[in-house]
Amino acid sequence: MSLDPALRDRILAAVDEGFDEQVRYTQDLVRFASTRGQEHTVQDFVFRAMKDRGFTMERFAMDREAIAAHPGGAPFSDSHSEAPIVVGIHRPREERGRSLILQAHVDVVPAGPRDQWTHAPFDPVIEGDWMYGRGSADMKAGAGANLACLDALRRIGLQPAATVYVESVVEEESTGNGALMTHLRGYRADAALIPEPEQEMLARANIGVLWFQFEVRGVPAHVREMGTGANAIDAAYRVVAALRKLEEEFNAEKAGRPHFEDEPHPINLNIGKIEGGDWASSVPCWCRVDCRVGLYPGVTAEETARRIEDCIRAVSRTDAFLANNPPRVTFNGFWAQGYVLEPGSEAEAVLGRAHEAAIGKPLKSFMTAAYLDARVHALYDRIPALCYGPSGEGIHAFDERVSLASVKRITGAMALFVAEWCGVEALKD
């Protein structure tokens, strides 16, 4: 049943009333340089913010054994974050509505060279409608909206009439193990809403992601005797060329796949990092290359990993040097399947009504060729996983920024969604 129009208007007015406070909180989040492994302080900040609001709090570490035993768990490495997962729990006086997970990640990708940013990357400068800063869009604005949508209800004397779990996770940018850990911890609800920067649309389909590294060992020599050595960096180029052909195969397989077959290039192989050699005048004897590749929903990480290994093995057999010095392949991050949000769920219908009431136009959906933590709830909780959030630009790039007008609109839609999905009751005394 749709919300009463008078209640709808009160909720949207409450979002507007609290928006300056929401913006300040989001700026506070952006100021934390919470790159991988450096999220401890921002998680402490989030913990205090939730506790001050009266949530029942839990803070816990990753369970490496449980994650390793799960088919969606990614391998740990020396760079894996040890920051805790934080969950704030709202429990109503009487459980009358449908329960909900509101989730956000606080880890951000590295900022890159400072001189390519207009402002310091962790200085949340506001210019016109835009808030700048690494993580402003991806996804600290969403983390702020998770609390602000509940704050808006509280501002008019209401609270959800169902259990709501507000989850703040890490490792979203590298493994997805943080969200998976909330599942393994036992958190379940009737739906999940994750306000990633989705340009005010709903992510209908999402690729899986696999991270891998290959290392080539060469034969060092002085460049004056270059022919006696074997250049590991040159050999790595030949492996990359073979992987590009595999990428072409992956993209040719889009035929017959709904949500993907009309995309020009749905599966991307990214050569994300390369390092090798020790001296400009020495033939390099080592080269390591870090890669990321997407996979279609329904395709397992195991299957894709096997094809990558087969590809590298095949090119090595035909290469005079690599045949006797095959590269070593390591899977060192994401090991995640994609998912499709099938239309027709009541949760999507409620979000559609909330979106249209707050934004004034029908909710659109799309396919995103990026990893989303929503895969945990879609694949393993088997609940509607709604990934829907504000408009941003420069995500994973320089001058990342989020539209504040969009954040306000999305927060309004989220507050309306919570009110209809969970129901509302008077605040506890």
C-alpha positions as CSV (number, residue, x, y, z in Angstrom):
1,M,0.0,0.0,0.0
2,S,1.4,3.4,-1.0
3,L,2.2,6.0,1.7
4,D,-0.4,8.5,2.7
5,P,0.4,11.7,0.7
6,A,0.5,13.8,3.9
7,L,3.1,11.5,5.5
8,R,5.1,11.5,2.3
9,D,5.3,15.3,2.3
10,R,6.3,15.3,5.9
11,I,9.1,12.8,5.3
12,L,10.5,14.7,2.3
13,A,10.3,18.0,4.3
14,A,12.3,16.3,7.1
15,V,15.0,15.2,4.7
16,D,15.3,18.8,3.5
17,E,15.4,20.1,7.0
18,G,18.3,17.8,8.0
19,F,20.2,18.0,4.8
20,D,22.9,20.5,5.9
21,E,23.7,18.2,8.8
22,Q,23.8,15.2,6.4
23,V,26.3,17.1,4.1
24,R,28.5,17.9,7.1
25,Y,28.5,14.2,8.2
26,T,29.4,13.2,4.6
27,Q,32.3,15.7,4.5
28,D,33.5,14.2,7.8
29,L,33.5,10.8,6.2
30,V,35.4,12.0,3.1
31,R,38.2,13.5,5.3
32,F,39.2,10.0,6.4
33,A,41.8,8.7,3.9
34,S,40.3,5.2,4.2
35,T,42.2,3.4,1.5
36,R,42.6,-0.4,1.8
37,G,43.8,-1.3,5.3
38,Q,43.4,2.3,6.6
39,E,39.7,2.2,7.5
40,H,40.0,1.7,11.2
41,T,39.5,5.3,12.2
42,V,36.5,5.9,9.9
43,Q,34.9,2.7,11.2
44,D,35.3,4.0,14.7
45,F,33.7,7.3,13.6
46,V,30.8,5.4,12.1
47,F,30.4,3.2,15.2
48,R,30.1,6.3,17.4
49,A,27.6,8.0,15.0
50,M,25.4,4.9,15.1
51,K,25.7,4.5,18.8
52,D,24.8,8.1,19.4
53,R,21.5,7.4,17.5
54,G,20.6,4.6,19.9
55,F,21.4,1.6,17.7
56,T,22.4,-1.7,19.2
57,M,26.0,-2.0,18.1
58,E,28.3,-4.8,16.9
59,R,31.8,-4.6,15.7
60,F,33.6,-7.7,14.4
61,A,36.6,-8.9,12.4
62,M,36.8,-11.0,9.3
63,D,36.7,-14.8,9.8
64,R,39.3,-16.0,7.4
65,E,38.5,-19.6,7.7
66,A,34.7,-19.0,7.1
67,I,35.4,-16.8,4.1
68,A,37.9,-19.2,2.6
69,A,35.3,-22.0,2.9
70,H,32.6,-20.0,1.1
71,P,32.3,-20.2,-2.7
72,G,32.1,-16.4,-2.9
73,G,35.0,-15.7,-0.6
74,A,38.1,-14.1,-2.1
75,P,41.7,-15.0,-1.2
76,F,43.4,-13.1,1.6
77,S,46.7,-11.4,0.9
78,D,49.2,-9.3,2.8
79,S,47.3,-6.2,1.8
80,H,43.9,-7.4,2.9
81,S,42.3,-5.0,5.4
82,E,42.1,-5.9,9.0
83,A,39.6,-3.1,9.8
84,P,36.4,-4.3,11.5
85,I,32.9,-4.5,10.1
86,V,30.4,-2.3,12.0
87,V,26.7,-3.0,12.2
88,G,24.1,-0.8,13.9
89,I,20.8,-2.6,14.7
90,H,17.4,-0.8,15.0
91,R,14.7,-2.9,16.6
92,P,11.1,-1.7,16.8
93,R,8.8,-1.8,19.8
94,E,6.6,-4.2,17.7
95,E,7.8,-6.1,14.6
96,R,5.0,-5.3,12.2
97,G,6.9,-4.4,8.9
98,R,9.4,-6.0,6.7
99,S,13.1,-6.1,7.7
100,L,15.8,-4.3,5.8
101,I,19.6,-4.1,5.4
102,L,21.1,-0.7,4.6
103,Q,24.7,-1.3,3.6
104,A,27.6,0.9,2.5
105,H,31.4,0.5,2.2
106,V,33.8,3.0,3.6
107,D,37.0,1.8,1.8
108,V,38.1,3.9,-1.2
109,V,40.6,3.4,-4.0
110,P,44.0,5.2,-4.0
111,A,43.9,8.9,-4.9
112,G,46.8,8.8,-7.4
113,P,49.1,11.8,-7.9
114,R,48.1,14.9,-5.9
115,D,49.0,17.3,-8.7
116,Q,46.3,15.9,-10.9
117,W,43.5,16.9,-8.5
118,T,42.0,20.4,-8.4
119,H,41.6,20.1,-4.6
120,A,43.3,17.8,-2.2
121,P,41.7,14.4,-2.6
122,F,40.5,14.1,1.0
123,D,39.4,17.7,1.3
124,P,35.6,17.7,0.7
125,V,35.4,21.0,-1.0
126,I,31.9,22.1,-2.1
127,E,31.6,24.1,-5.3
128,G,28.0,24.8,-6.5
129,D,26.1,21.5,-6.5
130,W,29.3,19.3,-6.3
131,M,31.1,17.9,-3.3
132,Y,34.6,16.8,-4.3
133,G,36.9,14.2,-2.8
134,R,38.0,10.6,-3.1
135,G,35.0,8.5,-1.9
136,S,32.5,11.4,-2.1
137,A,30.5,9.5,-4.6
138,D,31.9,6.0,-4.2
139,M,30.3,5.7,-1.7
140,K,30.4,8.0,1.4
141,A,27.5,10.0,0.2
142,G,25.5,6.7,0.3
143,A,26.9,5.9,3.7
144,G,25.6,9.3,4.9
145,A,22.2,8.7,3.3
146,N,21.8,5.4,5.1
147,L,21.7,7.3,8.4
148,A,20.0,10.4,7.1
149,C,17.0,8.6,5.8
150,L,16.4,7.2,9.3
151,D,17.2,10.5,10.9
152,A,14.4,12.1,8.7
153,L,11.8,9.7,10.2
154,R,13.1,10.4,13.7
155,R,12.8,14.1,13.1
156,I,9.0,13.7,12.7
157,G,8.7,11.4,15.7
158,L,8.7,8.1,13.7
159,Q,10.9,5.0,13.4
160,P,10.8,1.8,11.2
161,A,8.3,-0.8,12.5
162,A,10.7,-3.5,11.6
163,T,14.3,-4.5,12.2
164,V,16.9,-2.5,10.2
165,Y,20.5,-3.4,10.0
166,V,22.8,-0.6,9.0
167,E,26.1,-2.2,7.8
168,S,29.4,-0.4,7.3
169,V,31.8,-2.7,5.5
170,V,35.4,-2.7,4.1
171,E,37.1,-4.6,1.2
172,E,34.4,-3.7,-1.3
173,E,37.0,-2.3,-3.7
174,S,39.2,-5.4,-3.6
175,T,37.5,-8.6,-2.5
176,G,33.9,-8.1,-1.4
177,N,34.8,-10.1,1.7
178,G,33.4,-7.4,4.0
179,A,29.8,-7.7,2.8
180,L,30.2,-11.5,2.7
181,M,31.3,-11.4,6.3
182,T,27.9,-9.9,7.3
183,H,26.2,-12.8,5.6
184,L,28.5,-15.3,7.4
185,R,27.8,-13.5,10.7
186,G,24.1,-14.3,10.2
187,Y,22.6,-11.0,9.3
188,R,19.5,-11.5,7.2
189,A,16.5,-9.3,6.2
190,D,13.6,-9.3,3.7
191,A,15.5,-6.9,1.4
192,A,18.7,-5.0,1.1
193,L,19.3,-1.4,-0.2
194,I,22.8,-0.2,-1.1
195,P,23.1,3.4,-2.2
196,E,26.0,3.2,-4.6
197,P,26.4,6.0,-7.1
198,E,24.1,4.6,-9.8
199,Q,23.0,7.9,-11.4
200,E,19.6,7.7,-9.8
201,M,18.9,4.3,-11.4
202,L,18.6,0.7,-10.2
203,A,21.3,-1.8,-11.0
204,R,19.4,-4.6,-12.8
205,A,22.4,-6.7,-13.7
206,N,25.9,-6.8,-12.4
207,I,29.0,-8.5,-13.6
208,G,31.2,-10.7,-11.4
209,V,34.9,-9.8,-11.0
210,L,38.1,-11.7,-10.8
211,W,41.5,-10.4,-9.8
212,F,44.7,-12.1,-10.8
213,Q,48.4,-11.5,-11.1
214,F,51.0,-13.2,-13.3
215,E,54.7,-13.0,-12.8
216,V,57.4,-13.6,-15.4
217,R,61.0,-14.4,-14.5
218,G,63.6,-13.6,-17.1
219,V,67.5,-13.8,-17.4
220,P,69.4,-10.7,-16.4
221,A,72.3,-9.3,-18.5
222,H,74.0,-6.0,-19.2
223,V,72.3,-4.3,-22.1
224,R,75.6,-4.4,-24.1
225,E,75.0,-8.2,-24.1
226,M,71.3,-8.0,-24.4
227,G,71.0,-11.1,-26.6
228,T,72.3,-13.3,-23.8
229,G,69.5,-12.3,-21.5
230,A,65.7,-12.7,-21.6
231,N,63.6,-9.5,-21.0
232,A,60.8,-10.4,-18.5
233,I,58.9,-7.2,-19.3
234,D,58.9,-7.9,-23.1
235,A,57.7,-11.4,-22.3
236,A,54.9,-10.0,-20.1
237,Y,53.7,-7.9,-23.1
238,R,53.3,-11.2,-25.1
239,V,51.2,-12.6,-22.3
240,V,49.0,-9.5,-22.2
241,A,48.5,-9.8,-26.0
242,A,47.2,-13.3,-25.5
243,L,44.9,-12.2,-22.7
244,R,43.5,-9.5,-25.0
245,K,42.4,-12.3,-27.4
246,L,40.7,-14.1,-24.5
247,E,38.9,-10.8,-23.6
248,E,37.6,-10.8,-27.2
249,E,36.3,-14.3,-26.7
250,F,34.5,-13.3,-23.5
251,N,32.8,-10.4,-25.3
252,A,31.8,-12.6,-28.2
253,E,29.9,-14.8,-25.6
254,K,27.5,-11.9,-24.8
255,A,25.1,-13.3,-27.5
256,G,21.9,-14.5,-26.0
257,R,22.6,-13.0,-22.6
258,P,19.8,-10.6,-21.5
259,H,21.1,-7.2,-20.2
260,F,24.5,-7.8,-21.9
261,E,24.0,-8.7,-25.6
262,D,23.3,-5.1,-26.6
263,E,26.3,-3.7,-24.8
264,P,29.3,-3.0,-27.1
265,H,31.9,-4.3,-24.7
266,P,30.4,-5.8,-21.5
267,I,33.5,-7.7,-20.3
268,N,36.6,-5.6,-19.6
269,L,40.1,-6.9,-18.9
270,N,42.1,-4.2,-17.1
271,I,45.9,-4.3,-16.9
272,G,45.8,-2.4,-13.6
273,K,49.4,-2.5,-12.4
274,I,52.7,-3.4,-13.8
275,E,56.1,-3.5,-12.1
276,G,59.4,-5.0,-13.0
277,G,63.1,-4.7,-13.5
278,D,65.7,-3.1,-11.2
279,W,67.9,-0.9,-13.5
280,A,67.5,0.9,-16.8
281,S,70.8,-0.6,-18.1
282,S,70.0,-4.2,-17.1
283,V,67.8,-6.7,-18.9
284,P,64.9,-7.1,-16.4
285,C,64.7,-10.5,-14.9
286,W,61.2,-10.1,-13.3
287,C,57.9,-8.5,-14.1
288,R,54.6,-8.7,-12.2
289,V,51.3,-7.7,-13.8
290,D,48.0,-7.2,-11.8
291,C,44.8,-7.7,-13.8
292,R,41.1,-7.5,-13.3
293,V,38.4,-9.1,-15.6
294,G,34.7,-9.3,-15.5
295,L,32.4,-12.3,-15.8
296,Y,28.8,-12.7,-16.8
297,P,26.1,-13.7,-14.2
298,G,25.9,-17.4,-14.0
299,V,29.6,-17.9,-14.9
300,T,31.7,-19.0,-11.9
301,A,35.0,-17.5,-10.8
302,E,36.5,-21.0,-11.0
303,E,35.5,-21.3,-14.7
304,T,37.0,-17.9,-15.6
305,A,40.2,-18.6,-13.6
306,R,40.7,-21.9,-15.4
307,R,40.3,-20.1,-18.8
308,I,42.9,-17.5,-17.8
309,E,45.4,-20.2,-16.7
310,D,44.7,-22.1,-19.9
311,C,45.3,-19.0,-22.0
312,I,48.6,-18.2,-20.3
313,R,49.7,-21.8,-20.5
314,A,48.9,-21.9,-24.3
315,V,50.8,-18.8,-25.1
316,S,53.8,-20.0,-23.1
317,R,54.0,-23.3,-25.1
318,T,54.4,-21.3,-28.3
319,D,57.0,-18.9,-27.0
320,A,60.6,-19.8,-27.2
321,F,61.5,-18.3,-23.8
322,L,58.2,-18.8,-21.8
323,A,58.0,-22.5,-22.8
324,N,60.9,-23.1,-20.4
325,N,59.9,-20.3,-18.0
326,P,56.1,-20.4,-17.7
327,P,54.6,-17.4,-15.8
328,R,53.2,-18.0,-12.3
329,V,49.6,-17.1,-11.9
330,T,48.1,-16.0,-8.6
331,F,44.4,-15.1,-7.8
332,N,44.8,-12.4,-5.3
333,G,41.5,-10.5,-4.9
334,F,37.9,-10.6,-6.2
335,W,36.5,-14.0,-6.7
336,A,32.9,-12.9,-7.2
337,Q,30.0,-13.9,-9.4
338,G,27.6,-11.5,-11.0
339,Y,23.8,-11.4,-10.5
340,V,20.6,-10.3,-12.1
341,L,17.8,-8.7,-10.1
342,E,14.8,-10.3,-11.7
343,P,11.9,-7.8,-12.1
344,G,8.6,-8.2,-10.2
345,S,9.7,-8.1,-6.5
346,E,7.6,-6.1,-4.1
347,A,10.8,-4.4,-2.9
348,E,11.4,-3.0,-6.4
349,A,7.8,-1.9,-6.7
350,V,8.1,0.0,-3.4
351,L,11.4,1.6,-4.5
352,G,9.7,2.6,-7.7
353,R,6.9,4.4,-5.9
354,A,9.4,6.1,-3.6
355,H,11.6,7.2,-6.4
356,E,8.8,8.6,-8.4
357,A,7.4,10.5,-5.4
358,A,10.8,12.0,-4.5
359,I,12.2,12.5,-8.0
360,G,9.1,12.9,-10.1
361,K,9.9,10.4,-12.9
362,P,9.7,6.6,-13.2
363,L,12.6,4.5,-11.9
364,K,15.0,3.3,-14.6
365,S,17.3,0.2,-14.4
366,F,20.5,-0.7,-16.2
367,M,23.4,-3.1,-16.4
368,T,26.6,-2.0,-14.6
369,A,30.0,-3.5,-15.5
370,A,31.3,-3.0,-12.0
371,Y,31.5,-5.1,-8.8
372,L,28.6,-4.5,-6.3
373,D,28.3,-5.9,-2.8
374,A,24.7,-6.5,-3.6
375,R,25.8,-9.8,-5.1
376,V,26.1,-11.2,-1.5
377,H,22.4,-10.5,-0.8
378,A,21.2,-11.5,-4.3
379,L,23.1,-14.8,-4.5
380,Y,23.5,-16.0,-0.9
381,D,20.7,-14.3,1.1
382,R,18.4,-14.8,-2.0
383,I,16.6,-11.5,-1.3
384,P,15.8,-8.5,-3.4
385,A,19.1,-6.6,-3.5
386,L,18.5,-3.0,-4.6
387,C,21.6,-1.1,-5.6
388,Y,20.4,2.5,-6.2
389,G,22.0,5.8,-5.5
390,P,23.0,9.4,-6.4
391,S,24.8,10.8,-9.4
392,G,28.5,11.2,-9.3
393,E,31.5,11.8,-11.6
394,G,35.2,10.9,-11.6
395,I,34.7,7.7,-9.8
396,H,38.1,6.0,-9.4
397,A,39.5,9.0,-11.3
398,F,40.7,12.5,-10.5
399,D,38.3,15.1,-9.1
400,E,35.7,12.6,-8.0
401,R,32.6,14.4,-7.0
402,V,28.9,13.8,-6.1
403,S,25.9,15.9,-6.9
404,L,24.4,17.2,-3.6
405,A,21.0,17.9,-5.2
406,S,21.0,14.2,-6.3
407,V,22.0,13.1,-2.8
408,K,19.0,14.9,-1.4
409,R,16.6,13.4,-3.9
410,I,18.0,9.9,-3.3
411,T,17.8,10.3,0.5
412,G,14.2,11.4,0.1
413,A,13.4,8.3,-2.0
414,M,15.2,6.1,0.6
415,A,13.3,7.6,3.5
416,L,10.0,6.9,1.6
417,F,11.1,3.4,0.8
418,V,11.9,2.7,4.4
419,A,8.6,4.1,5.6
420,E,6.6,1.9,3.2
421,W,8.7,-1.2,3.3
422,C,9.3,-1.4,7.0
423,G,6.2,0.5,8.1
424,V,6.5,3.2,10.8
425,E,5.7,3.5,14.5
426,A,6.1,6.2,17.1
427,L,9.6,6.7,18.5
428,K,10.4,4.7,21.6
429,D,10.1,6.7,24.8
